[in-house]
């Protein structure tokens, strides 16, 4: 294991798997933009969000939340946590 340069903590070796997760389009656009802003892969960002959530911790600080708010406006993302269990997929458009 390698040490993290900034904290001296040991890096953890893990096994990653490819997945075909379906996700709401505007949420994905915001996530991709946040990953790029932090020089992370999308997978790394999602792992960090989930690990923080599993411990009941907020994954983003004030600066990141401001960036997310701006990106939500850019991508017209009007969904909130209250919508999380109410989402249904729209019928696919026929060509």
PERA-V940616 format. One record per residue. RES is the residue in three letters. PHI is phi in whole degrees, 0 to 359 (NA if undefined). PSI is psi in radians with two decimals (999 if undefined). Layout:
res=[RES:RES]
phi=[PHI:PHI]
psi=[PSI:PSI]
//
This chain:
res=[UNK:UNK:UNK:UNK:UNK:UNK:UNK:UNK:UNK:UNK:UNK:UNK:UNK:UNK:UNK:UNK:UNK:UNK:UNK:UNK:UNK:UNK:UNK:UNK:UNK:UNK:UNK:UNK:UNK:UNK:UNK:UNK:UNK:UNK:UNK:UNK:UNK:UNK:UNK:UNK:UNK:UNK:UNK:UNK:UNK:UNK:UNK:UNK:UNK:UNK:UNK:UNK:UNK:UNK:UNK:UNK:UNK:UNK:UNK:UNK:UNK:UNK:UNK:UNK:UNK:UNK:UNK:UNK:UNK:UNK:UNK:UNK:UNK:UNK:UNK:UNK:UNK:UNK:UNK:UNK:UNK:UNK:UNK:UNK:UNK:UNK:UNK:UNK:UNK:UNK:UNK:UNK:UNK:UNK:UNK]
phi=[NA:262:277:285:301:282:241:78:285:287:287:251:279:225:246:256:234:282:224:247:292:265:216:301:302:289:298:299:299:294:299:298:294:293:300:298:296:256:55:239:281:301:299:299:298:297:302:297:300:294:298:296:298:300:260:71:255:285:281:233:274:301:297:293:295:294:297:298:300:294:293:300:292:301:264:55:273:256:286:232:302:297:275:303:257:247:283:230:282:291:300:291:287:273:273]
psi=[2.49:2.63:2.53:2.27:-0.72:-0.53:-0.23:0.04:2.62:2.36:2.64:2.23:2.32:2.98:2.16:2.61:2.60:2.43:2.73:0.95:2.35:2.38:2.63:2.37:-0.82:-0.59:-0.78:-0.72:-0.74:-0.77:-0.77:-0.73:-0.69:-0.72:-0.81:-0.71:-0.50:0.18:0.82:2.80:2.81:-0.73:-0.75:-0.74:-0.83:-0.75:-0.77:-0.75:-0.83:-0.78:-0.68:-0.79:-0.70:-0.47:0.13:0.41:2.61:2.26:-0.27:2.48:-3.10:-0.76:-0.75:-0.65:-0.62:-0.74:-0.75:-0.75:-0.74:-0.74:-0.64:-0.68:-0.77:-0.78:0.17:0.71:1.79:0.08:2.58:3.08:-0.56:-0.41:-0.17:-0.57:0.19:0.01:2.29:2.54:2.34:2.62:2.51:2.49:2.37:2.48:999]
//
